[in-house]
Amino acid sequence: MIEELIRKNRSYRRFHEDVPIDGETLRGLVNLARLSASAGNLQPLRYILSNSPETNGRIFSCLGWAGYLKDWPGPPEGERPSAYIVILGDTSVSRNFGCDHGIAAQSILLGAVEKGLGGCIIGTVNRRRLRELLDIPERYEILLVIALGRPKEKVVIEEVSEGESIRYWRDAEGVHHVPKRRLDDIVLAG
């Protein structure tokens, strides 16, 4: 079951923007993050939830979408996320967030997949601009943005051997291909 969820949990970048995600669903996804592991059990993460077109537009304007797809500026109107979760680190709790936000993001995305949704963890963020647009107080460090929606694209995993390119790409039909290294190439011992 978990392997199936992980295989379906791809970085989706095109969505059915007209399919809304309600606030309770977003809160439920953050609850999965809340229940996940936290270094020292400090629980320093905080979240901003957005499912309104106006706030979504502000967030979208601060994001970089696909580093390997140089000629693609991100999803056009109609294919943008219908919701976002901004993950923040509360510096009054800790100044080191370790991998807490990665664990939280994965929990959120696995929960989204289980609900028939998809998402993308975005680290390429104009943090200064996002802070201004959302009026985020300085005590919160902007760590990640998760884009969410009903996926509008097909993403497939391609196995590659050692030395082959790991750059994702799109074919002529718009299918997004994600190369993954072979298990035997990443397990060094055991």
C-alpha positions in Angstrom: 0.0 0.0 0.0 2.7 2.5 0.9 4.7 1.7 -2.2 1.7 2.3 -4.3 1.2 5.8 -2.7 4.8 6.6 -3.1 4.8 5.6 -6.8 1.7 7.8 -7.4 3.3 10.7 -5.4 5.0 12.5 -8.3 5.9 16.2 -8.6 2.8 17.3 -10.6 3.1 20.7 -12.1 -0.1 20.9 -14.1 -3.6 20.8 -12.5 -7.3 21.1 -13.1 -7.4 24.6 -11.6 -11.2 24.6 -11.6 -11.3 21.6 -9.1 -11.3 23.3 -5.7 -9.7 22.0 -2.5 -11.6 23.0 0.6 -10.1 24.3 3.8 -10.9 21.2 5.8 -9.0 19.0 3.3 -6.0 21.4 3.7 -6.3 21.3 7.5 -6.4 17.5 7.3 -3.2 17.3 5.3 -1.5 19.6 7.7 -2.7 17.4 10.5 -0.8 14.5 8.9 2.4 16.7 9.1 1.6 17.5 12.7 1.5 13.9 13.6 4.8 13.1 11.8 8.2 13.0 13.4 9.9 16.2 14.5 13.6 16.4 15.6 13.7 16.6 19.4 9.8 16.8 19.2 10.3 20.6 19.0 7.5 20.9 16.4 8.7 24.3 15.1 6.8 24.2 11.8 3.9 26.5 11.1 1.6 26.6 8.0 -0.2 29.1 5.8 -3.1 27.5 3.8 -4.5 29.0 0.6 -7.3 28.0 -1.6 -8.6 31.4 -2.7 -7.7 32.4 -6.3 -6.5 35.8 -5.1 -4.0 34.5 -2.6 -3.1 31.6 -4.9 -2.1 34.1 -7.5 0.1 36.0 -5.1 1.9 32.7 -4.1 2.2 31.6 -7.8 4.0 34.8 -8.7 6.8 33.9 -6.3 7.5 30.4 -7.5 10.0 28.7 -9.8 8.5 25.6 -11.4 10.8 23.2 -13.2 14.6 23.8 -13.3 15.3 21.2 -16.0 12.5 22.6 -18.3 14.3 25.8 -19.2 11.7 27.0 -21.7 8.7 26.3 -19.5 7.7 29.2 -17.2 5.2 27.1 -15.2 1.6 26.1 -15.6 -0.6 28.5 -17.6 -3.9 29.8 -16.2 -6.4 27.0 -16.0 -3.6 24.5 -15.1 -2.4 26.1 -11.9 -2.7 24.7 -8.4 -6.1 25.2 -6.7 -4.4 25.3 -3.3 -1.1 25.9 -1.6 0.5 25.1 1.8 3.4 27.3 2.8 5.6 25.6 5.3 7.3 28.0 7.8 9.8 27.5 10.6 9.1 29.4 13.8 12.5 30.8 14.8 11.2 31.5 18.3 11.1 27.7 18.8 14.3 26.8 16.9 16.7 28.2 14.5 17.5 24.8 13.0 14.6 23.0 11.3 16.7 20.0 10.2 14.7 17.8 7.9 11.3 18.4 9.7 9.9 20.3 6.7 10.9 17.5 4.3 9.1 15.0 6.5 6.1 17.2 6.8 6.0 17.8 3.0 6.1 14.1 2.3 3.4 13.4 4.8 1.2 16.1 3.2 1.8 14.8 -0.3 1.1 11.2 0.6 -2.1 12.3 2.2 -3.0 14.3 -1.0 -2.4 11.2 -3.2 -4.6 9.1 -1.0 -7.4 11.7 -1.6 -6.9 11.6 -5.4 -4.9 14.9 -5.4 -1.3 15.6 -6.4 1.2 18.2 -5.6 4.7 19.6 -6.0 7.2 20.6 -3.3 8.7 23.9 -4.4 11.9 25.2 -2.9 12.6 27.8 -5.6 10.7 30.6 -3.9 11.2 34.4 -4.0 11.0 34.5 -0.2 11.3 38.2 0.2 8.4 38.9 -2.2 6.3 36.1 -0.7 6.9 37.5 2.8 5.7 40.9 1.6 2.7 39.7 -0.3 1.4 37.4 2.5 2.5 39.7 5.3 4.6 37.0 7.0 6.3 38.2 10.2 10.1 38.0 10.3 10.1 35.4 13.0 8.9 32.8 10.5 11.5 31.4 8.0 9.9 30.4 4.7 11.0 26.9 4.1 8.9 25.3 1.3 5.7 25.8 -0.7 3.5 22.8 -1.6 1.4 23.3 -4.7 -1.8 21.1 -4.6 -4.6 20.2 -7.0 -6.2 17.5 -9.1 -3.3 16.4 -11.5 -3.8 17.2 -15.2 -0.7 15.5 -16.4 0.7 12.0 -16.5 4.0 11.4 -14.8 6.0 8.2 -15.3 9.1 6.8 -13.7 12.0 5.7 -15.9 14.7 3.5 -14.5 18.2 4.7 -15.5 21.6 3.0 -15.1 24.7 4.6 -13.4 26.0 7.4 -15.6 22.7 8.1 -17.4 21.0 11.5 -17.1 18.6 12.0 -14.2 17.1 15.1 -15.7 13.3 14.9 -16.0 11.7 15.7 -19.4 8.5 15.9 -21.3 7.7 14.0 -24.5 5.7 15.3 -27.5 2.5 14.2 -25.8 3.3 16.2 -22.7 4.0 13.1 -20.5 6.4 14.0 -17.8 9.3 11.4 -17.5 11.2 11.1 -14.2 14.4 9.1 -14.3 15.2 7.2 -11.1 18.5 5.4 -10.4 18.4 1.6 -10.1 18.2 0.2 -6.6 21.4 -1.8 -7.1 23.2 1.4 -8.0 22.3 3.2 -4.8 22.7 0.4 -2.2 26.4 0.3 -1.4 26.4 -2.6 1.0 23.9 -5.1 2.3 
